[in-house]
């Protein structure tokens, strides 16, 4: 006879596995594209994802810092190539997102945060890399799969009785 608790434990473990965000999707393409566009093939400073993403969460749904809005207004569309194009436009437009008198592109090159005057960007890096796309579709798929798995396990348990 199977214990009911062990079935639910397995179901919860499966749900957690299926609904967890994929760390393998984390990417550094966007910061690398920005750094390369500003400094060439061997940049001294690659910006952390936190210059664009809020709260250390790296998905398309968190690209809402002042610097990110400046990038969006200049063509950032979710591809590394658009990040390179947008940062060149930010530099050309002399954008200063935090109003400290230092242009955003110069702050990236210097390793400071274009969103906060006098803050070093390396203090805010979530160390996850930027994610390609919004990430919400994968999370929704994982959650839907987890719910379906729980329903099947529960149904199977009922039919065994």
N, C-alpha and C positions, 0 to 999 in steps of 0.2 A: 504494500500500500504506500502510495506517495504522500509525502507531507505537503499540505497546501502551501505552507510558507516557502518551501524551496521552489515551487513553481513561480510564485510571485517574485521571489528574489531573482530568479533567472529572467523573468519578464522585465523587471526593472533594470537589470544589467543590460539586456538587449535594447531597451528603450533608450538608456543613457548612451550606449554605443552608437545607435542610429541617429539620435538627435543631436549629438555633440557636434560643434563646428569643427571642420577639418583643419587641423594645424598644417596639414600638407598643402593646403591651398595658400598659405601665407607666402607672400612674395616681396622681394625687394626691388622689383623692376621699376616702380615709380620713383622712389628716392634716387636710384641709380641713374635713371633717365634725366632727372632734374640736375643732379650733380654733374653729369657728363655734359649736358647742354650748357651749363654755366662755366665749367672749368676744363673741359676737354676729356680725353680718355683716362687720365689718372687723377681724378679729383681728390683734393685734400680732405674735404668734408662732404659726406653724404648725409643729407638731412634725415632725421628720424621720421617715422610715419606720423608722429604727433604734430608735425607742422600743419598737417591737413586734417587728421582724424581727432575726434573728441574722446576723451576718457580712456585712452589706451585701447579702444576697440577699433580694429582695422577692417571695416567693411564699407561698402559704398554708402550705407545709411548714416555714417558718422563723419562724412567729409563736409564739416560745417565751421571750420575755423575761419577767421577773417582772411588769412592767407589762401585758404582753399577757395573761398568765394572769389577772391581776385583771380585765382587760377581758372575757376569755372567760367568767369566772365571773359576770359581770354582763350577759351577753347578746350579746357580739360574735359574730356568726355569718358573717362574710364579706361583709356589705353595708355601704355607707357609713351607711345609716340606723341599723343596729345599733351602729356605732361611736359615733354621736352619743348614742344611748340609754345605751350602756355607760359612756361618760365621765361622763354626768350621774349615774349610779349610783355610779361611782368617787368622784366629788366628794361625794355624799351620804353615802357610807359612810366617808369620811375615810381612804381607802386610802393607805398609805405603803410602797410596794414595796421601797425601798432602806433603810428604817428610819432615815432621817436626821432625822426629826422634821418634815419638810415634806411635806405631802400631795401625792400625784401630780398632781392637777388644778392645784394651785398651782405645781408645778414646770413643768408644760406651759406655763402662762400666762407664767411667768418666763423660759422658754427654757432650762431646765435639764433634765437627764435624770432621770426618775423611777426609773431602774434603778440609777444610780450617783451616790452623793452627791458634790456639788460639780463635776459634769462638765456642760459646756455641750452641749446636744444638737446644735447646728449643726456640731460637730466630727466627728460620726459619720454624717452623712447620706450614703447611697450615691448620691444624686443620680439615682436611677432612677425614683422614684415607687413607690407601692405597686401591686401587681398584684391584679387582681380574681380571686379563686379561687386554687386551689392551683398552677396553672401546670404541674402534672405531666402532665395529660392532653395538653396541646399539645406538651410535650416528647416524650411517648411517641409521639404521632402523627407528629411530625417524624422521630423515630428510626426508626419503622416504615417511613415513606415512604422514608427514606434507604436502608434495607436492601433494600427492594423495588426501588429504582432501581439499586442496585449489582447485584442479582441479574439484572435485565433487561439491563443493560449487559454483564455477564459472559456471559449466555446468548446475547445477540446476537453477541458476539465469537466464541463457539464455533461458532455456526451459519454464520458467514461463512467459516470455515476450510475 
